[in-house]
Amino acid sequence: NGEGYKVQYAKVSDLDIKTVNIPKTPGYNFTFFSLETGKTVPVEPGSRKWDIIWGYNVSFTSIMGGRPYYMQDLILINNLDGVECAEVLTETVLYEDFNSASLASLPQVAFSNKRNAIADKWRSTGTGVYTDRYYIIKDPNGNYYKLKFLRFGVANDGVERGRPEIAYQLIK
């Protein structure tokens, strides 16, 4: 009806189908529902309270024979609220040298509004952080930040996995 969602669910062996109406939550991209408790649950912050999220994902790949693969250390952007991202290679301009004047050169670097614009492109689980790239994040208010990943807990980089080290700076 445009104001929410009607969900019907039951255990596989159960004939008792439950129906619940889940209203959309103003100020949030998604409303999450627990099949176990039958209630909505808070999962992500309000849509205006975040630009990027460090998280994980479960996906299916042919490499794993169609079995689910748990992928951690993924970076997602808040594309539903207007966040965009561009990857910049250090051979183009070094992170330290990138400033507001550098934004004029970005048309040749495509901004993406895909949720997984960064995803796992910033790292290798074997060797660690790729040092040849960083990202420009454009928030919904028109601010631009440069973001690079320093360490994330592999290849003896000195931090605990899941407690990454990043650098970022407002550039405009």
MOQUI-V914001 format. One record per residue. N is the residue number from 0. RES is the residue in one small letter. SS is DSSP state (H for helix, E for strand, C for the rest). OMEGA is omega as a letter, one per 30 degrees, with the letter a starting at -180 (999 if undefined). Layout:
N;RES;SS;OMEGA
N;RES;SS;OMEGA
//
This chain:
0;n;C;l
1;g;C;l
2;e;C;a
3;g;E;a
4;y;E;l
5;k;E;a
6;v;E;l
7;q;E;a
8;y;E;l
9;a;C;l
10;k;C;a
11;v;C;a
12;s;C;a
13;d;C;l
14;l;C;a
15;d;C;a
16;i;C;l
17;k;E;l
18;t;E;l
19;v;E;l
20;n;E;a
21;i;E;l
22;p;E;l
23;k;C;a
24;t;C;l
25;p;C;l
26;g;C;l
27;y;C;l
28;n;C;a
29;f;C;l
30;t;C;a
31;f;E;a
32;f;E;l
33;s;E;l
34;l;C;a
35;e;C;a
36;t;C;a
37;g;C;a
38;k;E;l
39;t;E;a
40;v;E;l
41;p;C;a
42;v;C;a
43;e;C;l
44;p;C;l
45;g;C;a
46;s;H;a
47;r;H;a
48;k;H;l
49;w;C;l
50;d;C;l
51;i;E;l
52;i;E;l
53;w;E;a
54;g;E;a
55;y;E;a
56;n;E;l
57;v;E;l
58;s;E;l
59;f;E;l
60;t;C;l
61;s;C;l
62;i;C;a
63;m;C;l
64;g;C;l
65;g;C;l
66;r;C;l
67;p;E;l
68;y;E;a
69;y;E;a
70;m;E;l
71;q;E;l
72;d;E;l
73;l;E;l
74;i;E;l
75;l;E;l
76;i;E;l
77;n;C;a
78;n;H;a
79;l;H;l
80;d;H;l
81;g;C;l
82;v;C;l
83;e;E;a
84;c;E;l
85;a;E;l
86;e;E;l
87;v;E;l
88;l;E;a
89;t;C;l
90;e;C;l
91;t;C;l
92;v;C;a
93;l;C;l
94;y;H;a
95;e;H;a
96;d;H;a
97;f;C;a
98;n;C;a
99;s;H;l
100;a;H;l
101;s;H;a
102;l;H;l
103;a;H;a
104;s;H;a
105;l;H;l
106;p;H;l
107;q;H;l
108;v;C;a
109;a;C;l
110;f;C;l
111;s;E;l
112;n;C;l
113;k;C;a
114;r;C;a
115;n;C;a
116;a;C;l
117;i;C;l
118;a;E;a
119;d;C;a
120;k;C;a
121;w;C;a
122;r;E;l
123;s;E;a
124;t;C;l
125;g;C;a
126;t;C;l
127;g;E;a
128;v;E;l
129;y;C;a
130;t;C;a
131;d;C;a
132;r;E;l
133;y;E;a
134;y;E;l
135;i;E;a
136;i;E;l
137;k;E;a
138;d;C;a
139;p;C;l
140;n;C;l
141;g;C;l
142;n;C;l
143;y;E;l
144;y;E;l
145;k;E;a
146;l;E;l
147;k;E;a
148;f;E;a
149;l;E;a
150;r;E;l
151;f;C;l
152;g;C;l
153;v;C;l
154;a;C;l
155;n;C;a
156;d;C;l
157;g;C;l
158;v;C;a
159;e;C;l
160;r;C;a
161;g;C;l
162;r;C;a
163;p;C;l
164;e;E;a
165;i;E;l
166;a;E;l
167;y;E;a
168;q;E;l
169;l;E;l
170;i;C;l
171;k;C;999
//
